[in-house]
Amino acid sequence: MVFENREEAGHRLATKLQQYRNHPDGLILALPRGGVAVGYAMSLDLHLPLDVFITRKIGAPGNPEYALGALSETGNIYLNPDAVVECRVSDADIEHLVKLQREEIHRRQRLYRRGRQSLPLKNRLVILVDDGIATGATFFASVEAIRRQYPRFLVGAVPVGPLETMDRVRAAVDELAVLTIPDQFWSVGGQYAEFAQVSDEEVVDYLKSAERALDEKQRGVSHHYGSRGTG
């Protein structure tokens, strides 16, 4: 095991990105659900606002954990052509799978943002966070979608991933913060002592807590936010 839980990984990533602490245009975008726990800890340490960027994996029929690609909340579709060929998936199949994920994205937008709009990204320093990367489908779809909103600088922050994928991530972003690249990578969860699934309610709680902590910091209120212990 490398990390105790997601929040610990987030605190460790923050130590690698101290140059962006209190950055006036900085923004942490976390991929739900697990990435939000990592992003929360980074938000506390770096004093940067936290928002979600909702991207859903497009899973193969009959094997939803195998990523054919991913769909971002802005409509960007990333497909892995090798996976599409291997699984013999038709255009109609993909259209159906995309429709299902679009519905889930809309549900999460309503729940997580509670009616507010997503934060603008143009000319901002954006730190894109997940709790780890395997194939990278959701991360690459997110990078492509974020680039279309013209951030000034895009940082990838990922605790762990396999070497080949991390090399591709490094080439896709302006800067990459990664904590460990194991010689033998089997799964993201295998790198954590505690890796319980993060619920929708916890995502909302993380976002509210990060917003409150940042507001209190800006008003000069001293308050200690420790680990919430959700993993």
C-alpha positions in Angstrom: 0.0 0.0 0.0 1.2 3.5 -0.8 -1.6 5.8 0.5 -3.7 5.6 3.7 -6.7 7.1 1.9 -7.6 9.6 -0.8 -7.3 12.7 1.5 -3.7 11.7 2.5 -2.9 11.4 -1.2 -4.3 14.9 -1.8 -2.2 16.4 1.0 0.9 14.8 -0.5 0.1 16.1 -4.0 -0.4 19.6 -2.5 3.2 19.5 -1.2 4.4 19.1 -4.8 2.3 22.1 -6.0 3.1 24.7 -3.3 4.1 27.2 -6.0 0.4 27.5 -6.8 -0.8 28.2 -3.2 -3.1 31.2 -3.1 -2.8 31.6 -6.9 -5.3 34.4 -7.8 -6.5 32.5 -10.9 -6.1 29.0 -9.6 -8.9 26.4 -9.6 -8.9 22.7 -8.7 -11.2 20.6 -10.9 -11.8 17.1 -9.5 -13.2 14.1 -11.3 -16.1 12.6 -9.3 -16.4 10.7 -7.3 -13.0 9.6 -5.9 -11.1 12.5 -7.3 -13.2 14.9 -5.2 -11.8 13.5 -1.9 -8.2 14.1 -3.2 -9.1 17.6 -4.5 -10.7 18.5 -1.2 -7.4 18.0 0.7 -5.6 19.9 -2.0 -8.1 22.8 -1.8 -7.5 23.1 2.0 -3.7 23.1 1.6 -3.4 25.3 -1.4 -6.3 27.7 -0.6 -7.8 27.3 -4.0 -11.5 26.9 -5.0 -12.7 23.3 -5.7 -15.2 22.3 -8.4 -16.1 19.1 -10.1 -15.5 18.3 -13.8 -18.0 15.5 -14.6 -16.7 12.9 -17.1 -18.1 9.4 -17.4 -16.5 6.3 -18.6 -18.1 4.7 -21.6 -17.9 1.0 -20.6 -18.0 -1.9 -23.0 -21.3 -3.8 -23.3 -21.3 -6.7 -20.9 -18.0 -5.4 -19.3 -18.7 -1.9 -18.0 -15.4 -1.6 -16.3 -13.5 -1.9 -19.6 -13.3 1.6 -21.0 -14.2 2.2 -24.7 -13.8 5.9 -24.0 -15.4 8.6 -22.0 -17.9 11.5 -22.3 -17.3 14.9 -20.6 -20.0 17.1 -19.3 -19.3 19.6 -22.1 -20.1 17.0 -24.7 -16.5 16.0 -25.6 -16.3 12.3 -26.5 -13.0 10.5 -26.3 -12.9 7.0 -27.8 -10.1 4.4 -27.7 -10.2 3.0 -31.3 -8.3 -0.2 -30.3 -10.9 -0.9 -27.6 -13.8 -0.2 -30.0 -12.4 -2.6 -32.6 -11.6 -5.3 -30.0 -15.1 -5.2 -28.5 -16.7 -5.1 -32.0 -18.9 -2.2 -31.0 -21.1 -0.6 -33.6 -21.9 3.1 -34.0 -25.4 2.4 -32.7 -24.0 0.7 -29.6 -21.8 3.7 -28.9 -24.6 6.1 -29.4 -26.7 4.2 -26.9 -23.9 4.0 -24.3 -23.2 7.8 -24.7 -26.9 8.5 -24.1 -26.9 6.6 -20.9 -23.8 8.4 -19.6 -25.2 11.8 -20.7 -28.2 11.2 -18.5 -26.0 10.3 -15.6 -23.9 13.5 -16.1 -27.0 15.6 -16.1 -28.1 13.9 -12.8 -24.8 14.7 -11.2 -24.7 18.2 -12.4 -28.0 18.9 -10.7 -27.0 17.2 -7.5 -23.4 18.5 -7.2 -23.8 22.0 -8.3 -27.2 22.7 -6.8 -28.3 25.0 -9.6 -25.1 27.0 -10.0 -23.1 27.2 -13.2 -19.7 25.6 -13.6 -16.8 28.0 -13.0 -15.3 29.6 -16.1 -11.9 28.2 -17.1 -10.6 30.8 -19.6 -7.2 32.2 -18.7 -7.1 30.3 -15.4 -4.6 28.0 -13.8 -6.5 24.7 -13.8 -5.4 21.7 -11.7 -7.2 18.6 -12.9 -7.3 15.9 -10.1 -8.3 12.2 -9.9 -7.6 9.6 -7.3 -5.5 7.5 -9.8 -5.4 6.5 -13.5 -5.6 3.1 -15.1 -6.4 3.4 -18.8 -6.8 7.2 -18.5 -10.0 7.4 -20.6 -11.9 9.8 -18.3 -8.8 11.9 -17.7 -8.0 12.3 -21.4 -11.6 13.2 -22.2 -11.5 15.8 -19.5 -8.2 17.2 -20.7 -9.6 17.6 -24.3 -12.7 19.2 -23.0 -10.9 21.6 -20.7 -8.5 22.7 -23.4 -11.5 23.9 -25.5 -12.2 26.4 -22.7 -8.8 28.0 -23.0 -7.2 27.8 -19.6 -3.9 29.6 -19.3 -2.1 26.6 -17.8 -3.3 23.0 -17.2 -1.8 20.9 -14.4 -2.5 17.2 -14.0 -2.5 15.9 -10.4 -2.7 12.2 -10.0 -1.4 10.1 -7.1 -0.7 6.9 -9.1 -0.9 5.3 -12.5 1.0 2.9 -14.8 4.1 4.2 -16.6 2.7 4.1 -20.2 -0.5 6.0 -19.3 1.4 8.5 -17.2 3.7 9.3 -20.1 0.7 10.0 -22.2 -0.8 12.2 -19.5 2.5 14.1 -19.1 2.4 14.9 -22.8 -1.2 16.0 -22.7 -0.9 18.6 -19.8 1.4 21.5 -19.2 2.7 20.1 -15.9 2.1 16.8 -14.2 2.3 16.1 -10.4 2.4 12.3 -9.7 3.4 10.6 -6.5 4.2 7.1 -7.6 4.4 5.0 -10.7 4.6 1.4 -9.6 6.7 -1.2 -11.6 3.8 -3.5 -11.3 0.4 -1.7 -11.6 -2.8 -3.8 -11.1 -5.4 -1.3 -10.0 -5.8 2.2 -8.5 -7.5 0.8 -5.4 -4.6 -1.6 -4.8 -2.4 1.4 -3.9 -4.7 2.5 -1.0 -5.2 1.0 2.4 -8.7 2.5 2.4 -10.5 2.9 -0.9 -14.2 2.8 -0.1 -16.5 4.1 -2.9 -17.3 7.8 -2.4 -21.0 8.5 -2.3 -22.8 11.4 -4.0 -23.6 12.8 -0.6 -19.9 12.8 0.3 -19.1 14.6 -2.9 -21.6 17.4 -2.0 -20.2 17.5 1.5 -16.6 17.8 0.2 -17.6 20.7 -2.1 -19.5 22.5 0.6 -16.6 22.0 3.2 -14.0 23.3 0.7 -16.1 26.3 -0.1 -16.7 27.1 3.6 -13.0 26.7 4.4 -11.9 29.0 1.6 -14.5 31.6 2.6 -13.3 31.5 6.2 -9.7 31.8 5.1 -10.5 34.8 3.0 -12.3 36.4 5.9 -9.4 35.6 8.2 -11.3 33.1 10.4 -9.0 30.5 11.8 -10.5 27.0 11.7 -8.9 23.5 11.5 -10.3 21.1 9.0 -8.9 17.6 9.6 -9.4 14.4 7.7 -13.1 13.6 7.2 -12.2 9.9 7.3 -14.2 8.9 4.2 -11.3 7.3 2.4 
